[in-house]
Amino acid sequence: MKYLILGTGGTGGCIGGYLANSGKDVTFIARGTHLKAMKEKGLIVYSSRKGEIKLKNVKVFSNDEILEKFDVIFVCVKGYSLYEAISMVKKASHEKTVIIPILNALNIGEKLEEALPEVTVLDGCVYVSAYISAPGEITQGIKIFRVVFGARENKKVSMEVLHKIQADLVESGIEGIVSNNIKRDIFRKFSFTSAYAATGAYFGVVAGELQKEGSCREMFIALLKELESVAHALGIGLGTDLVEENLDILAGLTSDTTASMQKDIQAGKSSEKDELIFDVVRIGKKYGVDLPNYKKIADHFGYIEIV
């Protein structure tokens, strides 16, 4: 199968890097100095699971340079770049292409499917901690690396294709899981990313401050409890204690870990605060769920309620 990684940041770089390292046919889309470095020297992934992965002569292009069609496209862009990526997906797809969005946001599959009715759009999420540490280089933190993907309810998709993608991920050293309830699994993953990024950005702290007792940890837990209320309002059966599950994930982070949204806000860049914080407040308002802590953080970051 021919894979396209649309967005070679920490997540896309790790997924594509692992796949390419195991001999899979992988093409990357990158930009700026990262693109230039990958063209000149290849890609290096400093992997917490596999050690140093050095990939020379990788197939990497800018959006404008892609001319091929691909069997599987992993969309690994930030939420605010989703609609910018749609034209690229259209250009790189054939009628049997499978699209797997890996974004820190809710309802991404539905949004992509609306724009791309001619291809198969799944939903997905990833458990990994990684970032661009230098042009052409990705550093992966904690050893957990899990890609969860699947079809939304009542959507017919070839299980043979899904299991082939799963097999390729597993052969590459990634825990690939075909979900039978992807809406639930995305919400569970989103809950950690949202609560962790919101808390870290609000207090301006690293993971270590959330790992110990105090106001930061209390806020993290309060946000998770509010998300449990949102899940109930949306009719999502979580099948787990959201607080306990996410405290376990938090405990596995290195103490100096910082969410990418927090890094972007501190650097004055575009960030995912709309997807990770503001959207939660909007959902709460729509379904009549009281979310005082999310609203407090949203207001802090400039949320404007549209009447």
C-alpha positions in Angstrom: 0.0 0.0 0.0 1.2 3.5 -0.7 1.0 5.8 2.3 1.0 9.6 2.3 1.8 11.5 5.5 0.1 14.9 5.2 1.8 17.0 7.9 5.3 15.8 9.0 5.3 17.2 12.5 5.8 15.1 15.6 2.9 12.8 15.0 3.2 12.5 11.2 6.9 12.2 11.4 6.7 9.3 13.8 3.9 7.4 12.0 5.7 7.9 8.6 9.1 7.3 10.0 8.2 4.0 11.6 6.4 2.8 8.5 9.2 3.8 6.2 11.8 2.2 8.5 10.0 -1.1 8.1 10.1 -0.9 4.3 6.6 0.5 3.7 6.0 2.8 0.7 5.8 6.2 2.4 5.7 9.8 1.0 5.8 12.8 3.3 4.4 16.3 2.9 6.4 19.0 4.7 7.1 22.7 4.5 9.8 25.3 5.2 13.2 24.4 6.6 11.8 21.0 7.7 11.1 20.2 4.0 14.5 21.5 2.9 16.4 19.4 5.5 14.4 16.3 4.7 15.2 16.7 1.0 18.9 17.2 1.6 19.6 14.8 4.5 16.5 12.6 5.0 14.6 12.2 8.2 15.9 11.2 11.7 13.5 10.0 14.4 14.9 9.8 17.9 12.6 7.1 19.0 11.9 6.1 22.6 10.9 2.6 21.3 13.5 1.9 18.6 16.4 4.1 19.2 17.7 6.4 16.4 15.9 5.8 13.1 17.8 7.3 10.2 16.0 7.5 6.9 18.0 8.7 3.9 16.5 9.6 0.5 13.0 9.9 1.8 10.2 10.8 -0.6 9.2 14.3 0.6 7.4 17.0 -1.2 5.6 20.3 -0.7 1.9 20.5 -1.3 2.4 21.8 -4.8 4.8 19.1 -5.8 2.6 16.0 -5.3 1.5 14.3 -8.5 0.8 10.8 -7.3 -2.2 9.1 -5.9 -2.1 7.1 -2.6 -4.0 4.2 -1.0 -3.9 5.6 2.5 -3.5 9.2 3.6 -2.8 10.1 7.3 -3.9 13.7 7.8 -1.7 14.9 10.7 -2.1 18.6 10.4 -3.2 20.9 13.3 -6.9 21.5 13.6 -6.7 25.1 12.3 -5.1 23.8 9.0 -7.8 21.2 8.3 -9.6 23.0 5.5 -6.3 24.0 3.9 -5.4 20.3 3.7 -8.6 19.3 1.9 -7.4 20.4 -1.5 -4.3 18.4 -1.0 -6.3 15.3 0.0 -8.4 15.6 -3.1 -5.3 15.9 -5.3 -3.7 12.8 -3.9 -6.7 10.5 -3.7 -8.2 7.9 -6.0 -11.6 6.3 -5.7 -10.4 3.7 -3.2 -8.2 5.9 -1.1 -8.7 5.6 2.7 -8.3 8.9 4.7 -7.4 8.6 8.4 -7.4 12.0 10.2 -5.2 12.2 13.2 -6.0 15.5 14.8 -6.6 16.8 18.3 -10.3 17.7 17.8 -13.8 16.2 17.7 -15.9 15.5 14.7 -13.1 15.8 12.2 -14.1 12.7 10.2 -17.6 14.2 9.6 -16.1 17.5 8.5 -13.7 15.8 6.1 -16.4 13.4 4.7 -18.6 16.4 4.0 -15.9 17.9 1.9 -14.6 14.6 0.4 -17.7 12.5 -0.4 -16.0 10.6 -3.1 -13.4 8.8 -0.9 -13.5 6.7 2.3 -13.0 8.9 5.4 -12.4 7.1 8.7 -11.8 8.6 12.1 -8.7 8.2 14.2 -6.5 9.3 17.1 -3.0 8.8 18.3 -1.2 8.3 21.6 2.3 9.6 21.1 4.5 12.4 22.4 6.8 13.8 19.7 7.9 17.1 18.2 10.2 18.6 15.6 13.4 19.0 17.5 15.3 20.4 14.5 14.7 20.6 10.8 14.6 17.1 9.5 14.5 15.6 13.0 11.7 14.3 15.2 12.1 13.5 18.9 9.7 11.0 20.5 9.2 11.2 24.2 7.3 8.5 26.1 7.3 4.9 24.7 3.6 4.6 24.2 2.8 4.8 20.5 -0.8 3.8 19.6 -2.8 4.6 16.5 -6.6 3.9 16.9 -8.8 4.2 13.8 -12.1 2.9 12.5 -15.3 3.7 10.7 -18.0 5.7 12.2 -21.3 4.1 13.1 -23.4 2.9 10.1 -20.5 3.5 7.7 -19.5 0.5 5.5 -15.8 0.0 5.1 -13.8 -3.0 3.9 -12.5 -4.7 7.0 -9.8 -6.3 4.9 -8.3 -2.9 4.1 -8.5 -1.8 7.8 -6.7 -5.0 8.9 -4.0 -4.5 6.2 -3.4 -1.0 7.5 -3.3 -2.4 11.1 -0.9 -5.1 10.1 1.5 -2.5 8.5 1.4 -0.4 11.6 2.1 -3.4 13.9 4.9 -4.6 11.7 6.4 -1.1 11.9 6.4 -1.1 15.7 3.2 0.9 16.2 0.3 -0.4 18.3 -2.4 -0.3 15.6 -6.0 -0.8 16.8 -9.1 -1.1 14.7 -11.8 0.4 16.8 -15.4 -0.9 17.0 -16.5 2.4 18.6 -14.3 5.2 17.2 -16.5 8.0 18.5 -15.9 6.8 22.1 -12.2 6.2 21.6 -11.6 9.6 20.0 -13.5 11.3 22.9 -11.4 9.4 25.4 -8.1 10.5 23.7 -9.4 14.1 23.2 -10.2 14.3 26.9 -6.6 13.9 27.9 -5.2 16.2 25.2 -7.8 18.9 25.9 -7.6 18.9 29.7 -3.8 18.6 29.7 -3.2 21.3 27.2 -5.8 23.6 28.7 -4.3 23.2 32.2 -0.7 23.5 31.2 -1.4 26.6 29.0 -3.5 28.3 31.7 -1.0 28.0 34.4 2.1 28.1 32.1 3.5 24.9 33.6 5.1 21.6 32.5 3.7 18.1 33.2 5.6 17.8 36.5 3.3 20.4 38.1 0.2 18.4 37.2 1.8 15.2 38.4 2.0 16.5 42.0 -0.7 17.6 44.4 -1.8 21.2 44.0 -4.0 23.6 42.1 -2.7 22.5 38.7 -3.6 18.9 39.3 -7.0 19.9 40.8 -7.8 21.9 37.6 -6.8 19.0 35.4 -9.2 16.7 37.3 -12.0 19.3 37.3 -11.7 19.6 33.5 -11.9 15.8 33.1 -15.0 15.7 35.3 -16.6 18.4 33.1 -15.7 16.3 30.0 -17.5 13.3 31.6 -20.6 15.5 31.7 -20.1 16.4 28.0 -19.8 12.8 27.0 -23.0 11.9 28.9 -24.8 14.8 27.1 -23.5 13.5 23.7 -24.7 10.0 24.5 -21.1 8.6 24.5 -20.6 5.6 26.8 -17.0 6.0 27.9 -16.6 2.5 29.5 -13.9 3.8 31.8 -13.3 6.2 34.7 -12.0 9.2 32.7 -10.2 10.8 35.6 -8.4 7.6 36.7 -7.5 6.7 33.1 -6.0 10.1 32.3 -4.1 10.4 35.6 -2.4 7.1 34.6 -1.5 8.7 31.2 -0.3 11.8 32.9 1.9 9.8 35.3 3.7 8.3 32.2 4.9 11.7 30.9 8.3 13.0 31.6 8.1 15.8 34.0 9.3 18.4 31.5 6.7 17.6 28.8 4.7 20.5 27.4 1.6 20.2 25.1 2.1 21.5 21.6 -0.8 24.0 22.0 1.0 25.5 25.0 4.2 25.8 23.1 2.4 27.5 20.2 0.6 30.0 22.5 3.9 30.9 24.3 5.6 31.4 20.9 2.8 33.6 19.6 1.9 31.2 16.9 -1.5 29.9 15.7 -2.7 27.3 18.2 -5.4 24.7 18.7 -7.2 26.6 21.5 -10.3 26.8 19.3 -10.5 23.0 18.9 -9.2 22.0 22.4 -10.9 24.6 24.6 -13.4 26.8 22.8 -15.2 23.9 21.1 -15.8 22.2 24.5 -17.5 25.4 25.7 -19.6 25.6 22.6 -20.7 22.0 23.0 -21.5 22.7 26.7 -23.7 25.6 25.7 -25.5 23.7 23.0 -26.4 20.8 25.3 -26.9 22.8 28.5 -23.9 21.4 30.3 -22.3 23.7 32.9 -18.6 23.9 32.4 -17.3 26.6 34.7 -13.6 25.6 34.6 -13.5 25.3 30.8 -15.3 28.6 30.5 -12.8 30.3 32.9 -9.8 29.0 30.8 -11.6 29.9 27.5 -12.2 33.5 28.7 -8.6 33.7 29.7 -7.5 32.9 26.1 -9.9 35.3 24.5 -13.0 33.2 23.8 -15.9 35.3 22.4 -19.4 33.8 22.7 -21.3 34.2 19.5 -25.0 34.9 20.3 
